[in-house]
Amino acid sequence: MNSQVDQTPHLLRQRDQFVPRGLVTAHPLVIDRAQGAELWDVDGQRYLDFVGGIGVLNIGHNHPKVVAAVQAQLHKVSHACFQVVAYKPYLDLAQRLCEMIGGKEHYKAAFFTSGAEAVENAVKIARAHTNRPAVISFRGGFHGRTLLGTTLTGMSQPYKQNFGPFAPEVFHTPYPNAYRGVTSEMALKALDELFATQVAPERVAAIIIEPVQGDGGFLAAPVQFLQALRELTHKHGIVLILDEIQTGFGRTGKWFGFQHAGIQPDLITVAKSLAGGLPLSGVVGKAEIMDSPLPGGLGGTYGGNALSCAAALAVIDAYEEEKLLERGDALGKRLREGLLQLQRRHPEIGDVRGTGFMLAIELIKNDEARTPDADLNQRVIDEARKGGLLVIKCGIYRNVLRFLAPLVTTEAQIDEALQILQAALARVLN
């Protein structure tokens, strides 16, 4: 600890005075520096960061390869706007991602700034390709805070509030949830019913789905469900969009979540960990679909910024050179086993779930209905912070505690986090 122990209260008052309340900060902290899976606040207190900028920092804070790539690019071109002139980092990144996702198929990529922009542009591309208006998304899904993103999002609070009217021709259908008894068969039957009662499949441009719901509670779509969805969209000429914004770049143990199901989507959206903390998003998809909008129909002044593209290329290199996919998979197994041990001690942990290093626990009241307990979840989060661990909540009832630690986290840091979590649970439940 340093001598300036009063910085945090002052800065939090500054935040309250000049930042609107609608922009929530999960933890009452102001950070000063970060490295790997750790960060330090302005008062010198160290924390394990198992939030990672909400899945943005799979490669960790300030990875040296990313820092070096950005510094080198800064001396060349920081920004030029791709709609004015092209630059090599954009072109190289487009090629890397198309080859990574499309394999031998012809894919193309367009870059933007935020995940919500990627989602909006994916819908535009799908509508241009099909000349159809409707889009189907899933209950519990999260696709951004723009008007269309909020409409696609399958949660009412806090995202929809009084922000309507929302975008038309968007329909929601149930997402599989094994813990709550929603099977793949039930979800597919509900989709068939949606086609029969609300929108005919020949009017649907796209179905958008997260292979593992992020903000919706770390629910993984079963392999057979994604495979059935792929068959159904082929049958009806519907564009299948995989929202890989949170699941992408090694979070689930593979480059992308859809790869667990062995399917090939038409379009995928990427963002978050793509550029190691710099703002960058994209849509990557089959060339004939990506080419559907006429010239000028896609773009954005900051989209595919040169610094961000250089960072993304360094991220991909680091993943390959440091075998971070394999590392993330091993860390996920270690964390899962620790969480399962905690579940055996505490019946209030109703479920341990997730894929790869994208894991969560669902906190419930100890009753027959397994009632979601958002209050308990918040108290555990607060107690964990006091012990030096940062985590955040998710789920439609906000009773799910999620873990998004960087893939460069050490085994010792996993064990330390589990010890802190155990102590937090003991304090809250005793």
C-alpha positions in Angstrom: 0.0 0.0 0.0 1.2 3.5 -0.7 0.6 6.6 1.4 -2.1 8.0 -0.8 -4.9 6.0 0.8 -7.6 8.6 0.2 -7.4 8.6 -3.6 -10.3 6.1 -4.2 -13.0 8.0 -2.2 -12.1 11.3 -4.0 -12.1 9.6 -7.5 -15.4 7.8 -6.8 -17.0 11.2 -5.8 -15.7 12.6 -9.1 -17.2 9.6 -10.9 -20.6 10.2 -9.2 -20.5 13.9 -10.1 -19.6 13.7 -13.7 -20.6 10.2 -15.0 -24.3 9.3 -15.4 -25.8 6.6 -13.1 -26.9 4.5 -16.1 -23.3 3.6 -16.7 -22.8 1.0 -13.9 -19.3 0.2 -12.5 -19.5 -3.3 -10.9 -16.8 -2.6 -8.3 -16.2 0.7 -6.4 -12.5 0.8 -7.5 -10.3 3.0 -9.6 -7.4 1.1 -11.1 -4.0 2.4 -11.8 -2.2 -0.4 -13.6 -2.6 -4.0 -14.7 -0.5 -6.9 -15.9 -1.5 -10.4 -16.9 -4.4 -11.5 -14.6 -3.7 -8.9 -11.9 -4.5 -5.3 -11.4 -3.7 -2.6 -8.8 -6.0 0.2 -7.7 -4.8 3.8 -7.2 -4.2 3.0 -3.5 -1.9 0.1 -4.4 -4.2 -2.7 -3.5 -3.7 -5.8 -5.7 -6.6 -7.8 -7.2 -6.9 -11.0 -9.2 -8.9 -10.0 -12.3 -11.4 -12.8 -13.2 -13.5 -10.4 -15.2 -10.9 -9.5 -17.9 -12.8 -6.4 -19.1 -15.9 -8.7 -19.4 -14.1 -11.2 -21.7 -12.0 -8.6 -23.5 -8.7 -9.7 -22.1 -8.4 -13.4 -22.8 -4.7 -12.7 -23.6 -4.3 -10.7 -20.3 -3.5 -7.2 -19.5 -0.7 -5.5 -21.4 0.6 -8.6 -23.1 4.1 -7.7 -24.3 3.5 -8.8 -27.9 0.4 -6.6 -28.1 2.1 -3.7 -26.6 5.1 -4.0 -29.0 2.8 -4.3 -32.0 0.8 -1.2 -31.1 3.9 0.8 -30.4 5.4 -0.2 -33.8 2.2 0.6 -35.7 1.9 4.0 -33.9 5.1 5.1 -35.6 3.6 4.2 -39.0 -0.2 4.9 -39.2 -2.5 5.3 -36.3 -5.6 6.0 -38.3 -6.5 6.7 -41.9 -10.1 5.4 -42.2 -10.4 2.3 -44.4 -13.1 4.0 -46.5 -10.5 6.5 -47.6 -7.4 4.4 -48.1 -6.5 0.8 -47.3 -3.6 -0.2 -44.9 -1.8 -3.5 -44.5 -2.9 -4.5 -40.9 -6.5 -4.4 -41.9 -5.9 -6.6 -45.0 -3.6 -9.0 -43.1 -6.1 -9.4 -40.3 -9.0 -10.0 -42.7 -7.0 -12.7 -44.4 -6.0 -14.4 -41.1 -9.6 -14.5 -39.8 -11.1 -15.6 -43.1 -8.6 -18.5 -43.4 -9.1 -19.3 -39.7 -12.9 -19.4 -39.8 -13.6 -20.3 -43.4 -10.9 -22.9 -44.0 -10.9 -23.7 -47.8 -14.2 -21.8 -48.3 -14.2 -18.2 -49.6 -14.8 -15.9 -46.7 -14.6 -12.1 -46.3 -14.3 -9.9 -43.3 -15.3 -6.3 -42.4 -14.2 -4.5 -39.3 -16.0 -2.1 -37.0 -15.5 -0.8 -33.4 -17.9 -2.4 -30.9 -19.6 -5.7 -30.6 -23.0 -4.1 -31.1 -21.8 -2.6 -34.4 -20.8 -6.1 -35.5 -24.2 -7.4 -34.7 -26.0 -4.6 -36.4 -23.9 -5.0 -39.6 -24.4 -8.8 -39.6 -28.1 -8.3 -39.6 -27.8 -5.7 -42.4 -25.7 -8.1 -44.4 -28.2 -11.0 -43.9 -31.2 -8.8 -44.9 -29.4 -7.6 -48.0 -28.6 -11.2 -48.9 -32.1 -12.6 -48.4 -34.2 -9.5 -49.0 -36.2 -10.6 -46.0 -37.0 -8.5 -42.9 -37.3 -10.7 -39.8 -34.6 -11.8 -37.4 -34.9 -14.4 -34.6 -32.8 -14.3 -31.5 -33.0 -16.2 -28.2 -34.4 -15.5 -24.7 -31.5 -14.7 -22.4 -29.2 -13.7 -25.3 -27.2 -10.5 -25.2 -26.3 -8.7 -28.4 -25.5 -5.1 -27.4 -27.0 -1.8 -26.2 -27.8 -0.1 -29.5 -31.5 0.0 -30.5 -31.3 -3.1 -32.7 -28.9 -4.8 -30.2 -31.2 -4.1 -27.3 -34.2 -5.4 -29.4 -32.3 -8.6 -30.1 -31.3 -9.0 -26.5 -33.6 -11.5 -24.7 -33.7 -9.8 -21.3 -35.9 -7.0 -20.2 -33.9 -5.5 -17.3 -31.7 -3.6 -17.2 -31.3 -3.4 -20.9 -34.7 -2.5 -22.3 -36.0 -0.2 -19.5 -38.1 2.6 -21.1 -36.0 2.8 -24.3 -38.6 1.7 -26.7 -40.2 1.5 -29.2 -37.8 -1.1 -30.4 -36.8 -2.3 -33.8 -39.6 -4.2 -35.6 -39.5 -7.7 -37.1 -37.5 -9.2 -34.2 -38.7 -12.4 -32.5 -37.5 -14.3 -29.5 -37.5 -18.0 -28.8 -36.4 -20.2 -25.9 -32.7 -21.2 -25.5 -31.9 -24.6 -24.1 -31.2 -24.7 -20.3 -30.6 -28.1 -18.9 -30.5 -26.9 -15.3 -34.0 -25.4 -15.7 -35.4 -28.3 -17.7 -35.4 -26.7 -21.2 -34.2 -29.4 -23.5 -33.0 -29.0 -27.1 -36.2 -30.8 -28.3 -38.3 -28.3 -26.4 -36.4 -25.3 -27.8 -36.7 -26.7 -31.4 -40.4 -27.3 -30.9 -40.8 -23.7 -29.7 -39.0 -22.5 -32.8 -41.4 -24.5 -35.0 -44.3 -22.9 -33.1 -42.8 -19.5 -33.7 -42.7 -20.2 -37.4 -46.3 -21.4 -37.3 -47.8 -18.6 -35.2 -45.7 -15.4 -35.6 -43.4 -15.4 -38.6 -43.1 -17.7 -41.6 -39.6 -19.0 -42.2 -39.6 -17.5 -45.7 -39.8 -14.1 -44.1 -36.8 -14.7 -41.8 -33.4 -13.2 -42.9 -31.4 -14.5 -40.0 -31.2 -16.4 -36.8 -28.6 -15.1 -34.3 -27.3 -17.2 -31.4 -24.5 -17.3 -28.9 -23.0 -20.8 -28.7 -22.7 -20.1 -25.0 -24.9 -17.3 -23.7 -22.7 -14.8 -21.9 -24.7 -12.3 -20.0 -27.6 -14.7 -20.1 -25.9 -17.0 -17.6 -23.1 -19.0 -19.4 -25.6 -21.5 -20.8 -24.0 -23.7 -23.5 -26.1 -24.6 -26.5 -26.0 -28.4 -26.9 -24.2 -29.8 -29.9 -27.3 -31.4 -31.3 -29.2 -28.1 -30.9 -26.7 -26.2 -33.0 -26.5 -28.9 -35.6 -30.3 -29.0 -35.9 -30.3 -25.2 -36.1 -27.8 -25.4 -38.9 -30.0 -27.9 -40.8 -33.1 -25.8 -40.3 -31.5 -22.6 -41.6 -30.2 -24.4 -44.6 -33.6 -25.8 -45.3 -35.3 -22.4 -45.2 -32.5 -20.2 -46.7 -32.0 -18.4 -43.4 -28.6 -16.9 -42.6 -27.2 -18.4 -39.4 -25.2 -15.8 -37.4 -23.0 -17.1 -34.6 -22.4 -14.3 -32.1 -18.9 -15.2 -30.9 -18.2 -11.8 -29.3 -17.7 -13.3 -25.8 -17.1 -17.0 -26.7 -14.4 -16.3 -29.4 -10.6 -16.4 -29.2 -10.1 -19.4 -26.9 -12.6 -18.7 -24.2 -14.3 -22.1 -24.7 -11.2 -24.1 -25.4 -11.4 -23.7 -29.2 -10.9 -20.6 -31.3 -14.7 -20.2 -31.5 -17.6 -21.8 -29.7 -19.3 -23.0 -32.8 -16.4 -25.4 -33.5 -17.5 -27.6 -30.7 -20.6 -28.5 -32.7 -18.7 -29.1 -36.0 -21.0 -26.7 -37.9 -20.1 -23.9 -40.3 -22.0 -20.7 -39.8 -22.8 -18.2 -42.5 -21.7 -15.2 -40.5 -19.9 -14.8 -37.2 -19.5 -11.7 -35.2 -16.2 -11.1 -33.3 -15.1 -8.4 -30.9 -14.0 -8.3 -27.2 -10.7 -10.4 -27.1 -10.0 -10.0 -30.8 -7.6 -7.1 -30.2 -6.3 -7.6 -26.7 -8.1 -4.6 -25.1 -8.2 -2.3 -28.1 -11.6 -1.5 -29.6 -12.2 -3.7 -32.6 -15.0 -5.8 -33.9 -15.9 -7.6 -37.1 -18.2 -9.7 -39.2 -16.6 -12.7 -40.9 -18.6 -14.7 -43.3 -19.2 -16.5 -46.6 -18.1 -14.3 -49.5 -21.4 -14.4 -51.4 -23.3 -13.2 -48.3 -20.7 -10.6 -47.3 -20.8 -9.1 -50.7 -24.6 -8.6 -50.6 -24.6 -4.9 -49.5 -23.8 -2.5 -52.3 -20.7 -0.2 -52.1 -21.1 2.3 -49.3 -23.5 0.1 -47.4 -20.9 -0.9 -44.8 -18.4 1.2 -42.9 -17.6 3.4 -40.0 -15.0 6.0 -39.4 -13.1 4.2 -36.8 -13.8 0.6 -38.0 -10.7 -1.5 -38.4 -8.4 1.1 -36.8 -4.8 0.4 -37.8 -3.6 0.2 -34.1 -6.4 -2.2 -33.3 -5.7 -4.4 -36.3 -2.0 -4.5 -35.5 -3.0 -5.6 -31.9 -5.3 -8.3 -33.2 -2.5 -9.8 -35.4 -0.3 -9.9 -32.4 -3.0 -11.6 -30.4 -3.4 -14.3 -32.9 0.4 -14.8 -33.1 0.6 -15.0 -29.3 -2.1 -17.6 -29.1 -0.3 -19.8 -31.6 3.2 -19.3 -30.2 2.2 -19.7 -26.6 -0.4 -22.4 -27.1 -3.0 -20.5 -25.3 -5.9 -22.6 -26.5 -4.5 -25.6 -24.8 -3.6 -23.6 -21.8 -7.1 -22.2 -21.5 -8.5 -25.7 -21.7 -6.3 -26.9 -18.9 -7.0 -23.9 -16.7 -10.7 -24.5 -17.3 -10.5 -28.0 -16.0 -8.6 -26.9 -12.9 -11.2 -24.1 -12.2 -14.1 -26.4 -12.8 -12.9 -29.0 -10.4 -12.4 -26.4 -7.7 -15.9 -25.0 -8.3 -17.4 -28.5 -8.1 -15.6 -29.0 -4.7 -17.2 -25.8 -3.5 -20.6 -27.0 -4.8 -20.3 -30.1 -2.7 -19.8 -28.0 0.4 -22.5 -25.4 -0.4 -25.9 -26.5 -1.7 -26.6 -22.8 -2.5 -24.3 -23.4 -5.5 -27.1 -25.0 -7.6 -25.1 -25.5 -10.8 -21.5 -25.4 -12.1 -21.5 -24.9 -15.8 -19.8 -23.6 -18.9 -17.4 -24.6 -21.6 -13.6 -24.5 -21.5 -12.4 -21.5 -19.5 -15.9 -19.9 -19.7 -17.3 -21.1 -16.4 -20.0 -19.9 -13.9 -21.9 -21.0 -10.8 -25.6 -20.4 -10.3 -26.5 -19.3 -6.8 -29.9 -20.4 -5.4 -32.0 -20.5 -2.3 -31.8 -23.9 -0.7 -35.3 -24.9 -1.5 -37.1 -27.3 -3.8 -37.7 -24.7 -6.5 -34.0 -23.8 -6.7 -35.1 -20.2 -6.5 -32.6 -17.8 -8.1 -30.8 -15.8 -5.3 -29.5 -12.6 -6.8 -28.9 -11.1 -3.3 -26.6 -13.9 -2.3 -24.7 -13.6 -5.5 -24.1 -9.9 -4.9 -22.9 -10.5 -1.4 -20.5 -13.2 -2.5 -19.2 -10.8 -5.2 -18.6 -8.1 -2.6 -16.9 -10.4 -0.2 -14.7 -11.8 -2.9 -13.6 -8.3 -3.7 -12.7 -7.7 -0.1 -10.5 -10.8 -0.3 -8.8 -9.5 -3.5 -10.8 -11.3 -6.3 -12.9 -9.5 -8.9 -15.8 -11.3 -10.4 -19.2 -10.2 -11.8 -22.7 -11.5 -12.2 -24.9 -12.5 -15.1 -28.0 -14.5 -15.8 -31.5 -13.2 -16.5 -32.1 -13.1 -12.7 -28.5 -11.9 -12.0 -27.9 -14.9 -9.7 -25.0 -16.4 -11.8 -21.4 -15.6 -10.9 -19.2 -15.8 -14.0 -15.4 -16.3 -14.4 -13.6 -14.7 -17.3 -10.0 -14.9 -16.2 -7.3 -14.4 -18.9 -5.8 -17.5 -20.5 -2.4 -16.4 -19.2 -3.6 -16.9 -15.6 -1.3 -19.2 -13.6 -2.3 -22.4 -11.8 -1.4 -20.7 -8.5 -3.7 -17.8 -9.3 -6.6 -20.2 -10.0 -5.9 -21.8 -6.6 -5.7 -18.4 -4.9 -9.0 -17.3 -6.5 -10.7 -20.5 -5.3 -9.5 -19.9 -1.8 -10.8 -16.4 -1.8 -14.1 -17.5 -3.2 -14.4 -20.2 -0.5 -13.7 -17.7 2.2 -16.3 -15.3 0.8 -18.9 -18.0 0.6 -18.1 -19.1 4.2 -18.5 -15.5 5.5 -21.8 -14.9 3.6 -23.4 -18.3 4.4 -22.4 -18.6 8.0 
